[in-house]
Amino acid sequence: MKNRLPNGMTSTEFKAKLWLAQTCNLTCDQIRFHGRSSPDFELPDGRGFEVKLLEDNHFIMGWYQWGKLVERGNCSLILWRKTDSNPEAIFPVEALPPRPPQYQKYGEEIWLECAGYHVSMGNY
């Protein structure tokens, strides 16, 4: 029988939850996981964390997700390499560049610079 991750989490999300619990001095039960919405994790103090898999020097985020995180506020992105046991980078969602008005149509994708990383933003 294969080991299954709790609540349909990816292995990266699971590592992030364990890391958040240790870093924030919480139990895993105190951290809420939102598998089908953003942010991925919410702490008891209201802070949110969205986990993104970092491949080479880029990660992918959809415009809809970006908008939900910015609108919510008090969120940070955690960039994590698949093989690492600690995050590569953590930065506030406000560090993401604003959505350019010319990219409103479905199917548009652009590459942006953010905190030294490349972000592929589009309608995913």
C-alpha positions as CSV (number, residue, x, y, z in Angstrom):
1,M,0.0,0.0,0.0
2,K,1.3,3.4,-1.0
3,N,1.8,6.2,1.6
4,R,-0.9,8.8,1.0
5,L,-0.6,12.4,1.8
6,P,-3.3,14.0,4.0
7,N,-6.2,15.9,2.4
8,G,-4.9,15.5,-1.1
9,M,-1.8,17.6,-0.5
10,T,1.1,17.5,-2.8
11,S,4.4,16.4,-1.3
12,T,5.6,20.0,-1.6
13,E,2.5,21.3,0.3
14,F,3.0,18.7,3.0
15,K,6.6,19.7,3.5
16,A,5.4,23.4,3.7
17,K,2.8,22.6,6.3
18,L,5.4,20.8,8.5
19,W,7.8,23.7,8.0
20,L,5.1,26.3,8.9
21,A,4.1,24.4,12.0
22,Q,7.7,24.3,13.2
23,T,8.6,27.9,12.2
24,C,5.4,29.4,13.7
25,N,5.4,27.2,16.8
26,L,2.0,25.6,15.9
27,T,0.6,22.1,15.6
28,C,-0.3,20.9,12.1
29,D,-4.0,20.8,13.3
30,Q,-3.9,24.5,13.9
31,I,-3.0,25.2,10.2
32,R,-5.9,25.1,7.8
33,F,-5.3,23.7,4.4
34,H,-7.4,24.9,1.4
35,G,-6.7,22.4,-1.3
36,R,-9.0,23.9,-3.9
37,S,-8.6,27.6,-3.2
38,S,-6.0,30.2,-2.4
39,P,-4.1,30.6,-0.2
40,D,-3.1,27.0,0.4
41,F,-2.6,27.5,4.1
42,E,-4.2,29.8,6.7
43,L,-2.7,30.3,10.2
44,P,-4.8,31.1,13.3
45,D,-3.6,34.7,13.2
46,G,-5.1,35.2,9.8
47,R,-1.9,35.0,7.7
48,G,-2.1,33.1,4.5
49,F,0.6,31.2,2.6
50,E,0.5,30.0,-1.0
51,V,3.0,27.3,-1.9
52,K,4.6,27.4,-5.4
53,L,6.8,24.7,-6.8
54,L,10.0,26.4,-8.1
55,E,11.5,24.8,-11.2
56,D,14.8,26.1,-12.3
57,N,14.3,29.8,-11.5
58,H,10.5,30.1,-12.3
59,F,7.1,29.3,-11.0
60,I,3.6,29.4,-12.5
61,M,0.6,31.4,-11.3
62,G,-2.8,32.1,-12.8
63,W,-4.2,35.6,-13.0
64,Y,-7.3,34.5,-11.1
65,Q,-5.3,33.1,-8.3
66,W,-3.1,36.2,-8.2
67,G,-6.2,38.4,-7.9
68,K,-7.6,36.3,-5.1
69,L,-4.4,36.5,-3.1
70,V,-3.9,40.2,-3.6
71,E,-7.6,40.9,-2.7
72,R,-7.3,38.8,0.4
73,G,-4.1,40.5,1.6
74,N,-1.9,39.3,4.4
75,C,-0.5,36.5,2.2
76,S,3.0,35.3,1.4
77,L,4.3,33.1,-1.4
78,I,6.5,30.2,-0.4
79,L,8.7,29.0,-3.2
80,W,9.9,25.5,-2.8
81,R,12.1,23.2,-4.8
82,K,10.8,19.6,-5.0
83,T,13.9,18.0,-3.4
84,D,14.5,20.6,-0.7
85,S,13.5,20.3,2.9
86,N,13.3,24.1,3.4
87,P,11.8,26.9,1.2
88,E,13.9,28.6,-1.3
89,A,12.2,32.0,-0.8
90,I,9.3,33.6,1.0
91,F,7.9,37.0,0.0
92,P,4.6,38.9,0.3
93,V,2.1,38.7,-2.5
94,E,2.4,42.5,-2.8
95,A,5.8,41.8,-4.3
96,L,4.2,40.4,-7.4
97,P,4.0,43.0,-10.2
98,P,0.6,44.5,-10.9
99,R,-1.5,42.9,-13.7
100,P,-0.9,44.8,-17.0
101,P,-4.2,45.9,-18.5
102,Q,-3.3,44.6,-21.9
103,Y,-3.5,41.0,-20.5
104,Q,-7.2,40.7,-19.9
105,K,-8.1,38.1,-22.6
106,Y,-8.3,34.4,-22.0
107,G,-5.2,32.6,-23.1
108,E,-2.8,35.4,-22.7
109,E,0.4,34.5,-20.9
110,I,3.4,36.7,-19.9
111,W,6.6,36.2,-18.0
112,L,7.3,38.6,-15.2
113,E,10.2,39.2,-12.9
114,C,9.4,38.9,-9.2
115,A,11.9,39.0,-6.3
116,G,14.6,37.6,-8.6
117,Y,12.5,34.8,-10.0
118,H,10.5,34.4,-13.3
119,V,6.8,34.1,-13.0
120,S,4.7,32.6,-15.8
121,M,1.4,34.3,-15.4
122,G,-1.7,33.4,-17.5
123,N,-5.2,32.0,-17.4
124,Y,-4.5,28.5,-16.0
